[in-house]
Amino acid sequence: VRVAPAAVHLKKLIDEGLIGDLVEVHVWGVEHLLHMGWHCLYLLRYFAGEPLWCSARVTQEGREITLDDTHEDPLGLASGDTVHASYAFAGRVQGHFVWQIQGPYQMTLYGSKGVIHFLITDDPKIYHFPDPEWTPGKPWGDWQLVAAPKNVKTGAEANINLLIADLFRAIETDTQSVASFYEARGVLEMLLAVYASQLQGAPVSFPLKDRKHPLGAL
């Protein structure tokens, strides 16, 4: 999704002021936190930048988890069925990440002059409301499609080809790819910060001082 033409086009438009100053970003994820949560936080970093700190709450059936709730599944150590995490970024931008076993898989960006919303898919259909007050039925505005550039291939296969091309570009120019090790490390750190903050009962700053998995040894 990071290289999907519509998402790349949206980033350019936001940088050019489509919704004014970016103030808040919401992302929702589902399924396994340390697996599917990557997609949400990778996009959050793409639009908001490097996080400064994280404050999170992790619950299991409405009860806040403790270290004793840790369990191991085929994807590694895990705990909880719902996460609410807040990330601070430079300036006044704040990011909010909601994760649960089932639910929406989407992203919303709030700016001083408008709102963007889309479902996180291989070919996202992105919608823009040109006013920060997006009350339904507002008489002077409606959601507008932010389409990918014309004559550009979209979808999962096209995105994979874009990633392969970007990898070759990185090798040939001795630079980082979009899906670089540093980005991967950054996303993993944001995910583990969720558990670290919950277990410490306080916000945690980046980079995390403790470089181990908060739930225990990998």
Secondary structure, 3 states (H helix, E strand, C coil): CCCCHHHHHHHHHHHCCCCCCEEEEEEEECCCHHHHHHHHHHHHHHHHCCEEEEEEEEEECCEECCHHHCEEECCEEECCCEEEEEEEECCCCEEEEEEECCCCCEEEEEECCCEEEEECCCCCCEEEECCCCCCCCCCCCCCEEECCCCCCCCCHHHHHHHHHHHHHHHHHHCCCCCCCHHHHHHHHHHHHHHHHHHHHCCCEECCCCCCCCCCCCC
